[in-house]
Amino acid sequence: MQCWQINEYGEPRDALKLADKAVPVPGEGELLLEVKVAALGLPDVLMCRNNYLFSPQLPFTPGQEVVGTVLATGENCTTSVGSRVMAVTAFYNGHGGLAEQAIAIDASAFAVPATMQDAEAAGFTIPYHTAYVGLVTRAKLNPDETVLVHGAAGGSGIAAVQLAHALGARVIACASSDEKLQLCKQSGADLLINHRKQTVRDAVMEYTNDIGVDIVYDPVGGETFTDSLHYVASEGRVLAVGLASGEWGQASTGLAVIKNCSVMGVYVGAYGPDHMSAAHAHLMALYGEGKIAPAVDQCIPFSDVARGLQRLADRQVRGKLVVQIA
């Protein structure tokens, strides 16, 4: 089968090469999928650069999110052959979704509604499950609260903007361009902050009458995360979601005490299938009501994966970039 492989580290345009390899065999709790559409994400960029915690050994096929049809199952699987599912792949074993066939995790595979297009389903699971765990499970968002989302026009950020809005919160979207912020506005953001034109802290404190925000959802990390403690409200929660900046932010314990706030890590892998199935059911209900839906930037052909992932690395993508494979 054809696949994209990382044979040596570097920028996506250099690291990714088309290759042929044998069809993988699903192990216990695993599914073999015919991949219809795969989604590209920042972790794929970080894997190219050898800067991702769960990267497999070279050579390997990246790609965490897919939608496809189940061709075969390993032992102890609950998903049936022939099912159309959105799923998280076994990318950490080198069998990611940027291939004609991929290994997926049975516990992280969910039926796709008939009304959902493949391009939407491919980029749904990780962003929306992460947003749910962050905002609902960890931060316990209340409808009358204010949520600030950093990197709000990215795949993770836009899911958080939509979910926070759907759950009744006031949403502040922070992004690097007015064009990106328009997508955030369309997704329900109440206040738009272009951090290249405004000081985030000043804009937030003016909007909240010097109270600060109740929740900061941060997939960026670095200085963005560190600075967030200065404009979170008393009893607020700062969520460490990702490190799009390339490094995790550093939280001052002293400042957290003075601000009377909480710093929380967000990791979907900490929760079992029952918890995530319930979360997914809630998300699907919101999707069915038209309150959330993946914002697809573009669906590119399989031959353009390296160029597409480089676009993502260069911060030129709004929402999710997906790949048509079959």
C-alpha positions as CSV (number, residue, x, y, z in Angstrom):
1,M,0.0,0.0,0.0
2,Q,1.0,3.6,-0.5
3,C,1.8,5.8,2.5
4,W,3.7,8.9,3.6
5,Q,6.8,8.1,5.8
6,I,9.2,10.1,7.9
7,N,12.6,8.5,7.2
8,E,14.7,11.4,8.6
9,Y,13.8,14.4,10.7
10,G,13.3,17.9,9.4
11,E,10.6,20.3,8.1
12,P,7.6,18.4,6.7
13,R,8.5,19.4,3.1
14,D,11.8,17.5,3.6
15,A,11.0,14.8,6.1
16,L,7.9,13.3,4.4
17,K,8.4,10.9,1.5
18,L,5.9,8.7,-0.4
19,A,6.6,5.0,0.1
20,D,5.2,1.5,-0.3
21,K,4.9,-0.8,2.6
22,A,3.0,-3.9,3.7
23,V,-0.5,-3.7,5.0
24,P,-0.2,-3.7,8.9
25,V,-2.0,-6.4,10.9
26,P,-4.3,-5.2,13.8
27,G,-3.3,-6.5,17.2
28,E,-5.5,-6.9,20.3
29,G,-7.9,-3.9,20.6
30,E,-7.0,-2.6,17.2
31,L,-8.7,-2.1,13.9
32,L,-7.5,-2.1,10.3
33,L,-9.1,0.7,8.4
34,E,-9.4,1.6,4.8
35,V,-8.7,5.3,5.2
36,K,-11.1,7.7,3.4
37,V,-9.9,11.0,4.8
38,A,-7.1,11.8,7.2
39,A,-6.6,15.1,9.2
40,L,-3.3,16.9,9.6
41,G,-2.4,18.3,12.9
42,L,0.4,20.0,14.8
43,P,1.6,16.8,16.3
44,D,2.4,15.6,12.8
45,V,4.6,18.6,12.3
46,L,6.3,18.0,15.7
47,M,6.9,14.3,14.7
48,C,8.7,15.5,11.6
49,R,10.9,17.6,13.7
50,N,11.5,14.9,16.4
51,N,9.9,17.1,19.0
52,Y,6.8,15.1,20.0
53,L,6.5,13.0,23.1
54,F,4.9,10.0,21.5
55,S,6.9,9.8,18.3
56,P,7.7,6.2,17.1
57,Q,11.1,5.1,15.8
58,L,12.1,5.8,12.2
59,P,10.8,5.1,9.7
60,F,7.1,5.6,10.5
61,T,3.8,6.9,9.1
62,P,2.3,9.9,11.0
63,G,-1.3,10.9,11.1
64,Q,-3.4,10.8,14.2
65,E,-7.0,11.3,13.0
66,V,-8.9,9.5,10.3
67,V,-12.3,8.4,9.0
68,G,-12.6,5.1,7.2
69,T,-14.2,1.7,6.9
70,V,-13.2,-1.2,9.2
71,L,-11.5,-4.0,7.1
72,A,-10.4,-6.3,9.9
73,T,-10.3,-6.4,13.7
74,G,-7.9,-7.8,16.3
75,E,-9.0,-9.7,19.4
76,N,-11.3,-8.1,22.0
77,C,-12.7,-5.4,19.7
78,T,-16.3,-4.1,19.9
79,T,-16.4,-2.4,16.4
80,S,-17.7,-4.5,13.5
81,V,-16.1,-5.1,10.2
82,G,-17.7,-2.8,7.6
83,S,-18.4,0.0,10.1
84,R,-17.7,3.6,9.1
85,V,-15.8,5.2,11.9
86,M,-13.9,8.3,13.0
87,A,-10.9,7.2,14.9
88,V,-7.5,7.9,16.5
89,T,-4.8,5.8,14.9
90,A,-1.9,3.8,16.4
91,F,0.5,6.4,15.1
92,Y,2.8,5.8,18.1
93,N,3.5,2.4,16.6
94,G,4.3,3.9,13.2
95,H,0.9,3.0,11.6
96,G,-0.6,6.4,11.3
97,G,-3.4,7.7,9.1
98,L,-1.4,9.1,6.2
99,A,-1.7,5.9,4.3
100,E,-4.2,3.9,2.3
101,Q,-4.8,1.6,5.2
102,A,-4.0,2.3,8.9
103,I,-4.3,0.8,12.3
104,A,-6.8,2.5,14.6
105,I,-7.6,2.0,18.3
106,D,-10.9,0.3,18.9
107,A,-11.6,2.2,22.1
108,S,-11.1,5.5,20.3
109,A,-13.3,4.6,17.3
110,F,-16.8,6.1,17.0
111,A,-19.6,5.6,14.5
112,V,-20.0,8.5,12.1
113,P,-23.5,10.0,11.7
114,A,-24.9,9.7,8.3
115,T,-25.3,13.5,8.1
116,M,-21.5,14.1,8.8
117,Q,-19.2,14.3,5.8
118,D,-15.9,12.5,5.8
119,A,-13.9,15.7,5.8
120,E,-15.7,16.8,9.0
121,A,-15.4,13.4,10.7
122,A,-11.7,13.1,10.0
123,G,-10.8,16.1,12.2
124,F,-13.5,15.7,14.9
125,T,-12.3,13.3,17.5
126,I,-9.1,14.8,18.9
127,P,-9.9,18.6,18.9
128,Y,-13.4,18.2,20.3
129,H,-12.6,15.5,22.8
130,T,-9.7,17.6,24.0
131,A,-12.0,20.7,24.3
132,Y,-14.5,18.7,26.2
133,V,-12.0,17.3,28.7
134,G,-10.5,20.7,29.2
135,L,-13.7,22.8,29.4
136,V,-16.2,20.4,30.9
137,T,-14.3,17.6,32.8
138,R,-11.4,19.7,34.1
139,A,-12.5,23.3,34.3
140,K,-16.2,22.5,34.9
141,L,-17.4,25.4,32.8
142,N,-20.5,27.3,33.9
143,P,-22.7,28.9,31.3
144,D,-22.2,32.5,32.7
145,E,-18.4,32.3,32.6
146,T,-15.9,34.0,30.3
147,V,-13.4,31.7,28.3
148,L,-10.4,33.0,26.5
149,V,-9.0,30.7,23.8
150,H,-5.5,31.1,22.5
151,G,-4.6,29.9,19.0
152,A,-8.3,30.2,18.4
153,A,-8.3,29.7,14.7
154,G,-6.3,26.4,14.8
155,G,-7.9,23.0,14.8
156,S,-7.8,22.7,18.6
157,G,-8.7,26.3,19.2
158,I,-11.7,26.6,17.0
159,A,-13.2,23.5,18.6
160,A,-12.9,25.1,22.0
161,V,-14.4,28.4,20.7
162,Q,-17.4,26.5,19.4
163,L,-17.9,24.3,22.4
164,A,-17.6,27.1,24.9
165,H,-20.1,29.1,22.9
166,A,-22.4,26.1,22.6
167,L,-22.3,25.7,26.4
168,G,-23.4,29.3,27.0
169,A,-20.1,30.9,27.8
170,R,-18.8,34.3,26.7
171,V,-15.8,33.6,24.4
172,I,-12.7,35.7,23.7
173,A,-10.8,34.5,20.7
174,C,-7.1,35.3,20.4
175,A,-5.3,34.8,17.1
176,S,-2.5,36.2,14.9
177,S,-4.5,37.9,12.1
178,D,-7.8,39.6,11.4
179,E,-8.5,36.9,8.7
180,K,-8.2,34.1,11.2
181,L,-10.4,36.0,13.7
182,Q,-13.2,36.2,11.2
183,L,-13.4,32.4,11.4
184,C,-13.6,32.7,15.2
185,K,-16.4,35.2,14.9
186,Q,-18.3,32.9,12.7
187,S,-17.8,30.2,15.3
188,G,-19.4,32.2,18.1
189,A,-16.6,34.3,19.6
190,D,-17.8,37.5,21.4
191,L,-14.5,39.4,21.5
192,L,-11.7,39.1,18.9
193,I,-8.1,39.9,19.9
194,N,-5.3,40.1,17.3
195,H,-2.3,39.6,19.5
196,R,0.0,41.2,16.9
197,K,-2.0,44.5,17.1
198,Q,-3.1,44.5,20.7
199,T,-1.8,43.6,24.2
200,V,-3.9,40.6,25.2
201,R,-3.8,41.5,28.9
202,D,-5.1,45.1,28.3
203,A,-7.9,43.9,26.0
204,V,-9.0,41.2,28.4
205,M,-9.0,43.5,31.5
206,E,-10.9,46.2,29.6
207,Y,-13.6,43.7,28.4
208,T,-14.0,42.1,31.9
209,N,-13.9,45.4,33.8
210,D,-10.6,44.4,35.4
211,I,-12.0,41.1,36.7
212,G,-10.2,38.8,34.3
213,V,-11.4,35.6,32.6
214,D,-12.7,32.6,34.3
215,I,-11.0,30.1,32.0
216,V,-7.9,30.3,29.7
217,Y,-7.8,27.5,27.1
218,D,-4.2,27.4,25.9
219,P,-2.9,25.1,23.1
220,V,0.0,27.5,22.5
221,G,2.3,27.3,25.6
222,G,5.5,29.2,26.1
223,E,5.1,32.9,27.0
224,T,1.5,32.9,26.0
225,F,0.7,30.4,28.8
226,T,2.9,32.2,31.3
227,D,1.3,35.6,30.6
228,S,-2.2,34.1,31.0
229,L,-1.9,34.0,34.8
230,H,-1.8,37.8,34.8
231,Y,-5.4,38.1,33.4
232,V,-7.2,35.1,34.9
233,A,-9.8,35.9,37.5
234,S,-9.9,34.8,41.1
235,E,-10.8,31.2,41.2
236,G,-10.1,31.0,37.5
237,R,-8.6,28.1,35.7
238,V,-5.7,28.2,33.2
239,L,-5.7,25.1,31.0
240,A,-2.4,23.7,29.6
241,V,-3.6,22.0,26.4
242,G,-0.6,22.1,24.0
243,L,2.7,23.6,23.0
244,A,2.2,25.0,19.5
245,S,4.9,27.6,20.3
246,G,7.4,24.7,20.7
247,E,7.6,24.7,24.5
248,W,5.5,24.4,27.5
249,G,4.8,27.5,29.6
250,Q,6.1,28.0,33.1
251,A,3.6,28.8,35.8
252,S,4.7,30.9,38.8
253,T,3.4,29.3,42.0
254,G,3.6,32.6,43.8
255,L,1.5,34.3,41.1
256,A,-1.0,31.5,41.2
257,V,-1.4,32.0,44.9
258,I,-1.8,35.8,44.6
259,K,-4.3,35.3,41.7
260,N,-6.1,32.6,43.7
261,C,-6.3,30.5,40.5
262,S,-5.7,27.0,39.3
263,V,-3.3,25.7,36.7
264,M,-4.6,22.5,35.1
265,G,-3.2,20.0,32.7
266,V,-5.5,18.6,30.0
267,Y,-4.8,15.0,28.8
268,V,-7.6,13.0,27.1
269,G,-5.5,9.8,27.6
270,A,-6.1,10.0,31.3
271,Y,-9.8,9.0,30.8
272,G,-11.2,5.6,30.1
273,P,-13.6,4.5,27.3
274,D,-16.8,5.0,29.4
275,H,-15.9,8.6,30.2
276,M,-15.0,9.5,26.6
277,S,-18.0,7.6,25.1
278,A,-20.3,9.8,27.3
279,A,-18.4,12.9,26.2
280,H,-18.6,11.9,22.6
281,A,-22.4,11.3,22.9
282,H,-22.8,14.9,24.3
283,L,-20.7,16.3,21.5
284,M,-22.7,14.4,18.9
285,A,-25.9,15.8,20.3
286,L,-24.4,19.3,19.9
287,Y,-23.4,18.5,16.4
288,G,-26.9,17.2,15.6
289,E,-28.3,20.5,16.9
290,G,-25.9,22.5,14.6
291,K,-24.1,24.0,17.6
292,I,-20.6,22.6,16.7
293,A,-19.0,21.5,13.4
294,P,-15.4,21.1,12.3
295,A,-14.2,24.1,10.3
296,V,-12.4,22.5,7.3
297,D,-9.8,24.8,5.8
298,Q,-9.3,22.6,2.7
299,C,-9.4,19.0,1.6
300,I,-6.2,18.3,-0.3
301,P,-5.2,15.3,-2.5
302,F,-3.0,12.5,-1.1
303,S,-0.1,13.6,-3.3
304,D,0.0,17.1,-1.6
305,V,0.5,15.9,2.0
306,A,4.1,17.2,2.4
307,R,3.1,20.6,1.0
308,G,-0.1,20.7,3.1
309,L,1.7,19.8,6.4
310,Q,4.3,22.5,5.6
311,R,1.4,25.0,5.3
312,L,0.3,24.0,8.8
313,A,3.8,24.3,10.1
314,D,4.0,27.8,8.6
315,R,0.8,28.8,10.4
316,Q,-1.1,29.3,7.1
317,V,-4.1,27.1,8.0
318,R,-7.5,28.1,9.6
319,G,-9.4,25.2,11.2
320,K,-8.5,21.7,10.0
321,L,-6.6,20.7,6.9
322,V,-7.7,17.2,5.7
323,V,-6.4,14.8,3.1
324,Q,-8.6,12.8,0.6
325,I,-7.1,9.3,0.4
326,A,-9.9,7.0,-1.0
